[in-house]
Amino acid sequence: MNTKQKKIQQAILTPEEAIKSAVAVREMATRLWKLRLKRKVSPETVAKDTNISLRLLQKVESGRHNFSLDILFRLCEYYKADPDEIFCGAAENISEAIAV
């Protein structure tokens, strides 16, 4: 196996890793959605103010999009939230979801 094949193989997630990743993304999405609701701001306003398309914001909040750190940081800055809260809260719930 050559180097390129090894890198490709390393990039493929195991089923357990894929589940963990999906759970983390969904949990982060839920936390972002709750932040918006807590601030009583419409999705259209958030999208406009953060320069994120409304469609992308909707996908992010529903967990149907693996968003970039750029998107996460823009939203955290807009909501004045610590990105660690979004990440750590999601990480704490991964082990709970896997154990069930």
Summary of the structure (lengths in Angstrom):
residues: 100
radius of gyration: 15.7
end to end distance: 37.4
largest distance: 54.1
contacts: 247
relative contact order: 0.15
helix: 79%
strand: 0%
